[in-house]
Amino acid sequence: MATYNVHGGHTPNCQGVSALINEVTEDRKVKNKLIELLRANGHTVYDCTDDYSTTQNANLSAIVSKCNKHNVDLDISIHLNSARNDLSGDGKCGGVEVYAYDDRVYGTAYRIAENIANALGIGFHGSPVKYNKSLYVLRKTKAKAILIECCFVDDRDDVRRWDSTKCAMAIASALGCNTNVSTAKPNVSRETYFPVVKINSCSIVDCLKSINVDSSFSYRKKIAVANGIANYKGSAPQNDNLVSLGKKGKLIKP
């Protein structure tokens, strides 16, 4: 079995591209379904998505920080593309493309591009696999990484064919997964999360104390970084995010 990091690009507070469909909305759908399928096939998967950063630099830094906490076989970054500016439809699709740092992942990248192109019927955007050493996630992650541009948000022909579930299934299939398995009981690793916070309090200090965790500012800052919250100052919105994650059992240990 393999181990993967998977994340959706950008954040609700630092949006990606948007036109006929929204990148952040759709890449989360693909990411969530892909993680379900990978775990259902017995793989270990870490969700390294950042939902809280407000700038591009903070977002990229948070994602890479999460990714590099794990020893994995592959980092998978999910995005949607833009710049076709074909809002009415010209009968031609923008297509899919997959970026890699170098040719170590060419085979995997090509299979993913091919599967998405065939599943959605949108073809390739030029060469299906492209190398780019300047993209931050590809350059800074310690494991091999790919960045998938699934389709174009501003191409009517792509959007007519877009289906996030089909896209996720195409990626999973390219990684050798059976996409007909039940995802009702995924193989979720819990060792990186704090216990669920069960007290009825909005105070991050009280919540951490309730699960016997150091509530000092210095340790809360480490927790914030691990959960994609950059420049932690102990502000109310930042603490509310941490409390919310804690009560969902999704607060990652630093």
Disulfide bonds with the S-S distance in Angstrom:
none
